[in-house]
Structure formats: C-alpha cells, structure tokens
Amino acid sequence: MAHTPFPTDHPAIVTCGLPYANGDLHIGHLRTYVGGDVTARALQKLGQPTAFISGSDMHGTPIAVNAQKEGVSPEKFALQWHEKYQNTFLRFNIEFDNYGHTDDETNTALTQELVRSLDERGHIYESEVEVAWDADVDQPLPDRYIEGIYPYCGAVARGDECENCGRHLEPGELEEPRSVLTGNSAEYRVRQHKFFRLSDFQTYLRKFIDRLEGNRKRAQSAP
C-alpha cells in the first residue's frame, strides 16, 4: 500500500507483533508500538479511516514455566502482565483503538472456528513425532521443560535452542536430557500430532509475496 494515495475507500488496519505476557516491556517493544502509533495518527490526519489494534499473547510455554515458579495459574500470571502493559502504553501516550489479549472469548471462539474449518476442508493432518516425556508425572515435556547438554558446544541448553552458541536444536539432539519439572531423566516417545498442511496454500502465498515485493519496488522507485 506504500504507493497508494490516502485516504482510500477501504479502512486501514495498523498492528504490531503481540508481546508475550511474560515479563517487563523493554525499549525494543516501545520502538515497535511508538512507530505503529505514529503511523496510525498520520493516516488519521490524512482522513483515512484507521484502526490501531494489538494485544498481549497470553499463550506459550515460557508463561506456563514462570507461572509455575510463582505458584499461580498461567491465566492469572499472564493477565497480570497484560494489565501492566496497558498501563505502560498509556504512560507513553500510545493509543490503541483496541488492545486485547489472546485469551479473550472472542479470540478463542474465532480461533476454534478457523481450526475446525481448516480440519473439515482437509488442511489438517496427523503424523508421528518424537516427544520428550517425564515418566514420573506422566506428561510430555515442551521445549522449555527439558534441559541437557548441547553436543556442539557442551553447554547446558534447553530443548529448542542453545543460548550459549545460538544454534537451533531438533528433538532428540540433547545429551543427558532431563525434565525441569522433576529433574528426572527424560525419555522420548512417539506420539501422534496434528499439523497444518501449508503446502495447500502454496500458490496463493507465492502470489501474495510477489505482490508485496512489487509494492516494495514501486515504493523505492517513487520520486
């Protein structure tokens, strides 16, 4: 849309990546949201109908891990941070038309509807994968729930990434894997998981990316 004169007949939506409700905001967050706020205000000055929308991401393993450390539910833990974020944005005069969170009823219902629709149309499939498991508590171990020795640098690493050398980890690569829940040695079990068949949308996504690239080039060549 960079080459399109404003205002247009279609409302503009300005949004930013959702912060995980898992800890204090930092300058990198504010750089994003201040920029979004400036963009939304500029469009409104041009008479463009604009909605500036974002929210807190209330889901994720780090939230569950830290909530457990504090002895509260993930929902309560994340909601506390969500409310802090709202207050922080107000202090910096960042004005959203809507700042919600991923655990609200509307978002939950819409997400479930989308997944059901994709499943009914055959875009969801099942496949077997290896999953780390804590036999003592009889539950799977997501990436943040497992630690071990990274074979490439010898550092202690979590299940998805080595913070020492920054390399990505595949399931089963950790040596001496253990559960962060109990400290027990983790075992790997084969489980059925559901996957989204992204290749079904290959043609559409290629056209979409080509269109974005075309817009970028036109914007760069504009006087």
N, C-alpha and C positions, 0 to 999 in steps of 0.2 A: 504493500500500500504506500510505499515511500514516494512514488511518483504521482499519486492521486491527489488532486486538489481537494481541500476541505472547505466547507462541510460537504458531506456526501449524503445520499438518501438512506444509507444504512448506519445504524448505531455502531459505534466503535467500542470494543472491549479492551481495556488495558489491564494486564495482570502480571504477576511476578511469581517466581518459584515459591512454593509454600515452605516456611520454616518448620523444622521438626520441633514439636513442643517438648523439648528435652534439655534446655539449658538457656543461659543468657544470650540475648542477641548481641552481635558484635558489629564492627564498622562495615564488614562485608555485606551484612544484611541491609544496613541502612543505605549503603550505596545503591543497592537494587531498588529499595522501596522509595527513596527520595527521587530517583530517576523516574520511576513509574508515576509518582505523584506529579512531578513536573510535566511529564508527557500528557497526563490526563487533564491537567489545568490548561495546558497550551491548546489542546483540542477543543476544550470547552470555550476558550476565548475566541476561537475561530467559528463558534456557533455549531460545533459538531456534537450531536448527542453522544455522550460518553459515559461508560460505567467503569470505575476503577475497582476491581474485585480481587481479593486474595483470601487467605485464611491459614490457620495452623494445621499442620499434618499431625494428627493425633495417633497415628499407627506406625509401628516399626519396632523391631527387636530392641534397639537401644532404649526406647521408652520403657519397655517391659523390664529390661535389666535394671535400670535405675530406679524404677518404681519398687521393684523387689528389694533393692538395697535400703530404700526408705520405709519399707513396710506398709506401703499403700497400694491401692489398685492402680493399674495403668491409666484407667479413665480419670481418676482423681488427680494423679500426678500430672498428666498431660493438660488437663483443664486448668490447673494452677498456673502452668507456664503460658497457656493461651491467654489467660486474663492479664498476665504480666506483659505479654506482647502488645495487647490492645492499649494498655496504659503507656507503654514505651512509644508507640507510634503517635499517640496524642501529644506527648511531650515534644516530639519533633515536628509537630504540625503536619503530619501525614494523614490525609483524609481519604479513607476508602468509602465507596458507596456501599460496599458490603464486605466485612471481614468476618468470616465464619470459621468453621473447622470441619474436619473430615468425619467427625463422629456425630454430626447433627442428623436429625431424622430425614431431612430432605435429601442430603447427600447419600445416606445409607440406602434409602429406597431407590434412588436413581442408579446407584452402582449395582445393586442387586438386579434391577430391571435390565441393565445393559449386559450383565453377565448371563442372565437367563436367555436373553435374546441371542447372544453370540453362541451359546450352547445349543439352542434349538435350531440354529442355522448351520450347525456342524463345524463351527470355528474353534471349538474346544476339544482337545483330545487327551487321552491318558497315555502315560509312558512310565516305565520303571526307572527309578533313580536310587543311588546310594544315599542314605541319610544317616548322619551321626545319631547315636542313641545312648541314653543313660538307662541302663537296665535296672538300676536301683529304684528310680522313681518312675520307670516305665514310660518315658516320653522322649520325643525327638529333640534334638539339640540344634536350633538355628545357629547361624554363623557366630553370633556374639556369645553363644552359650558354650562354645568349645574353644579350648586353648591347647597349644602344643609347641613342638619345636619345628621351626621352618627349616626344611632341608637345605636351602640355598645359602643361608647366612648364619644359621644356628641360633637365631634369636627366638624368644618366646613370642608367638603370634596367635591371633585369633583365627577363626575358621575361614574367613574370606579374604584377608589381606594381612601382609606383614607390615607393621608400622615402622620397622627398622629400615627395610630396603624398598618398601612401597610396592612390591610385586603382588599381583593377584594370585589367589590360591584356589585350586579346584578341590572338590570333595575328595577326601582320602589322602591328600598330599601331606598333611601334618604328621609329624612323627610324635609318638607318645601322646596321642590326643586324650584329653581329659575333660570331664564335664565341669563347668564353673558352678553348677548347682550343688554338687556333692563332692567334687574332687576325684570321683571315680574315673577309671579308665573308660573312655568312650568306645563303643563298638559301632560298626557300620552294618545297617540292614537295608535290604532292597524293599522299597515301598512304591506304591502307585501314586503318581502325582498328576494333576491336571495342568495342561499347557495351552496357551493361546497360539493358534496357527497363523502367525504373522504373514507367512508366505501367501495366504489367500488374498492379501491386500497389496501385493507387490506392484501391480500395475498402477493402482491409484496412488500409492506412496511415491512411486517414481515420477509421476506427473506432478504431484504436489511439490516435490523437491525441485523439479525442473522449473516450476512456476516461481518458486521462491528465489531460485538462482537468477531467473530472468529479471525479476523485480530488483534484485540487488544490483545487477549490472546496469539496469536503466537508471537507478538512483545514482550510481557512481559516475555515469556519463552525463547526467543532467547538469546544465550550467549553474 
